């Protein structure tokens, strides 16, 4: 899945942002950048399932590391 940052500008001036396809703390960098661009600060947030799931590349690398060290 492609990585996405979905930004919604609401009529009342608030901004909603959601990251899709980013795993772990990677998403936090994008939110920090968005805050800087908008001169805004996050007032509420929550982690998605993507935050706690490992990416395919991370899982493959971990499996390779485990088999390389096997007796």
Residue frames as a rotation matrix with the C-alpha (Angstrom) as fourth column:
UNK 1
0.582 0.813 0.000 0.00
0.813 -0.582 0.000 0.00
0.000 0.000 -1.000 0.00
UNK 2
-0.118 -0.587 0.801 1.26
0.516 -0.725 -0.455 3.47
0.848 0.360 0.388 -0.85
UNK 3
-0.496 -0.108 -0.862 2.03
0.833 -0.340 -0.437 5.83
-0.246 -0.934 0.258 1.99
UNK 4
-0.098 0.557 0.825 -0.45
0.548 -0.661 0.512 8.68
0.831 0.502 -0.240 2.23
UNK 5
-0.825 0.042 -0.563 -1.09
0.458 -0.533 -0.711 11.73
-0.330 -0.845 0.420 4.35
UNK 6
-0.202 0.858 0.471 -4.76
0.779 -0.151 0.609 12.66
0.594 0.490 -0.638 4.04
UNK 7
-0.909 -0.122 -0.398 -5.53
0.340 -0.769 -0.542 16.24
-0.239 -0.628 0.740 5.10
UNK 8
-0.055 0.952 0.301 -9.05
0.902 -0.082 0.424 17.59
0.429 0.294 -0.854 5.55
UNK 9
-0.982 -0.162 0.098 -9.70
0.119 -0.930 -0.348 21.32
0.148 -0.330 0.932 5.95
UNK 10
-0.302 0.921 -0.245 -13.01
0.952 0.276 -0.136 21.88
-0.058 -0.274 -0.960 7.73
UNK 11
0.185 0.509 0.841 -15.35
0.576 -0.749 0.327 24.85
0.797 0.424 -0.431 7.34
UNK 12
0.966 0.215 -0.141 -14.69
0.231 -0.484 0.844 25.91
0.114 -0.848 -0.517 10.95
UNK 13
0.585 -0.801 0.129 -10.95
-0.704 -0.580 -0.410 26.22
0.403 0.149 -0.903 10.20
UNK 14
0.339 -0.477 0.811 -9.83
-0.590 0.565 0.578 23.03
-0.733 -0.674 -0.090 11.91
UNK 15
0.036 -0.455 -0.890 -7.60
-0.919 0.335 -0.209 20.54
0.393 0.825 -0.406 10.13
UNK 16
0.692 0.110 0.714 -7.82
-0.401 0.881 0.252 16.75
-0.601 -0.460 0.654 10.33
UNK 17
0.025 -0.717 -0.697 -4.90
-0.961 0.174 -0.213 14.64
0.274 0.675 -0.685 9.16
UNK 18
0.727 0.189 0.660 -4.59
-0.382 0.910 0.160 10.89
-0.571 -0.369 0.734 8.85
UNK 19
-0.336 -0.849 -0.409 -1.62
-0.916 0.194 0.350 8.79
-0.218 0.492 -0.843 7.80
UNK 20
0.807 0.555 0.203 -2.20
-0.460 0.805 -0.374 5.62
-0.371 0.208 0.905 5.81
UNK 21
0.892 -0.417 -0.173 0.31
0.186 0.688 -0.701 2.88
0.411 0.594 0.691 5.10
UNK 22
-0.004 -0.899 0.437 2.95
-0.539 -0.366 -0.758 4.17
0.842 -0.238 -0.484 7.52
UNK 23
0.599 0.160 -0.785 4.19
0.385 0.802 0.458 1.87
0.702 -0.576 0.418 10.26
UNK 24
0.026 -0.587 -0.809 5.51
0.999 0.038 0.005 2.73
0.028 -0.809 0.587 13.67
UNK 25
0.155 0.016 -0.988 6.66
0.545 -0.835 0.073 6.25
-0.824 -0.550 -0.138 14.54
UNK 26
-0.710 -0.418 0.566 7.24
0.691 -0.264 0.673 7.17
-0.132 0.869 0.477 10.88
UNK 27
0.111 0.867 0.485 3.81
0.849 -0.337 0.407 8.84
0.517 0.367 -0.774 10.83
UNK 28
0.547 0.119 -0.829 4.77
0.716 -0.580 0.389 11.23
-0.434 -0.806 -0.402 13.62
UNK 29
-0.566 -0.807 -0.166 7.40
0.536 -0.513 0.670 12.92
-0.626 0.291 0.723 11.43
UNK 30
-0.629 0.387 0.674 4.74
0.626 -0.261 0.735 13.76
0.460 0.884 -0.079 8.85
UNK 31
0.509 0.829 -0.231 2.40
0.798 -0.353 0.489 15.21
0.324 -0.433 -0.841 11.47
UNK 32
0.143 -0.553 -0.821 5.25
0.642 -0.579 0.502 17.36
-0.753 -0.599 0.272 12.85
UNK 33
-0.831 -0.464 0.307 5.93
0.514 -0.429 0.743 18.67
-0.213 0.775 0.594 9.34
UNK 34
-0.168 0.872 0.461 2.25
0.725 -0.208 0.657 19.45
0.668 0.444 -0.597 8.82
UNK 35
0.564 0.323 -0.760 2.13
0.797 -0.453 0.400 21.34
-0.215 -0.831 -0.513 12.14
UNK 36
-0.333 -0.791 -0.513 5.13
0.515 -0.608 0.604 23.41
-0.790 -0.064 0.610 11.05
UNK 37
-0.807 0.039 0.589 3.65
0.560 -0.268 0.784 24.18
0.188 0.963 0.194 7.62
UNK 38
0.087 0.961 0.261 0.32
0.623 -0.257 0.739 25.24
0.778 0.099 -0.621 9.11
UNK 39
-0.735 -0.389 0.555 1.82
-0.231 -0.627 -0.744 26.98
0.637 -0.675 0.371 12.16
UNK 40
0.366 0.917 0.157 -0.55
-0.674 0.145 0.725 24.79
0.642 -0.371 0.671 14.18
UNK 41
-0.731 -0.550 0.405 -0.43
-0.679 0.520 -0.518 22.29
0.074 -0.654 -0.753 16.99
UNK 42
-0.483 0.524 -0.702 -2.10
0.092 0.827 0.554 18.93
0.871 0.203 -0.447 17.45
UNK 43
-0.343 0.441 0.829 -4.94
-0.897 -0.415 -0.150 19.05
0.278 -0.796 0.538 19.95
UNK 44
0.359 0.368 0.858 -5.87
-0.611 0.787 -0.082 15.37
-0.705 -0.495 0.508 19.80
UNK 45
-0.145 -0.423 -0.894 -4.49
-0.920 0.390 -0.035 12.25
0.364 0.818 -0.446 18.18
UNK 46
0.522 0.213 0.826 -4.69
-0.529 0.840 0.118 8.49
-0.669 -0.499 0.551 18.24
UNK 47
-0.628 -0.775 -0.077 -2.61
-0.601 0.420 0.680 5.69
-0.495 0.473 -0.729 16.78
UNK 48
0.388 0.700 -0.599 -4.04
-0.918 0.355 -0.180 3.62
0.087 0.619 0.780 13.94
UNK 49
0.888 -0.054 0.458 -3.55
-0.032 0.983 0.179 -0.12
-0.460 -0.173 0.871 13.47
UNK 50
0.758 -0.640 0.130 -0.72
0.220 0.063 -0.973 0.73
0.614 0.766 0.188 11.06
UNK 51
0.409 -0.628 0.662 1.25
-0.800 -0.596 -0.072 2.23
0.439 -0.500 -0.746 13.95
UNK 52
0.225 -0.276 0.934 1.54
-0.786 0.516 0.341 -1.08
-0.576 -0.811 -0.101 15.77
UNK 53
0.881 0.079 0.466 1.87
0.160 0.878 -0.452 -3.37
-0.445 0.473 0.761 12.74
UNK 54
-0.147 -0.987 -0.069 5.24
0.005 -0.070 0.998 -4.09
-0.989 0.146 0.015 11.17
UNK 55
0.356 0.182 -0.917 5.78
-0.866 -0.304 -0.397 -3.36
-0.351 0.935 0.049 7.52
UNK 56
1.000 0.016 0.012 6.50
-0.009 0.895 -0.447 -6.23
-0.018 0.446 0.895 5.14
UNK 57
0.395 -0.918 0.043 10.12
-0.162 -0.115 -0.980 -5.05
0.904 0.380 -0.194 4.75
UNK 58
-0.069 -0.391 0.918 10.61
-0.964 -0.211 -0.162 -4.92
0.257 -0.896 -0.362 8.53
UNK 59
0.641 0.405 0.653 9.17
-0.591 0.802 0.083 -8.42
-0.490 -0.439 0.753 8.95
UNK 60
0.934 -0.320 -0.156 11.28
0.082 0.621 -0.779 -9.86
0.347 0.715 0.607 6.12
UNK 61
0.120 -0.938 0.325 14.45
-0.488 -0.341 -0.803 -8.30
0.865 -0.062 -0.499 7.52
UNK 62
0.072 -0.027 0.997 13.70
-0.988 0.133 0.075 -9.67
-0.135 -0.991 -0.018 11.00
UNK 63
0.903 0.291 0.316 13.08
-0.249 0.954 -0.167 -13.17
-0.350 0.072 0.934 9.60
UNK 64
0.697 -0.705 -0.134 16.35
0.022 0.208 -0.978 -13.00
0.717 0.678 0.161 7.64
UNK 65
-0.060 -0.728 0.683 18.27
-0.800 -0.374 -0.469 -11.90
0.597 -0.575 -0.560 10.73
UNK 66
0.362 0.271 0.892 16.79
-0.831 0.527 0.178 -14.76
-0.422 -0.805 0.416 12.75
UNK 67
0.989 0.027 0.145 17.68
0.038 0.905 -0.424 -17.42
-0.142 0.425 0.894 10.15
UNK 68
0.505 -0.863 0.030 21.20
-0.295 -0.205 -0.933 -16.04
0.811 0.462 -0.358 9.58
UNK 69
-0.235 -0.616 0.752 22.11
-0.911 -0.130 -0.390 -16.60
0.338 -0.777 -0.531 13.22
UNK 70
0.752 0.585 0.303 20.52
-0.654 0.720 0.233 -20.06
-0.082 -0.373 0.924 13.49
UNK 71
-0.169 -0.858 0.485 22.92
-0.688 0.455 0.565 -22.96
-0.706 -0.238 -0.667 14.30
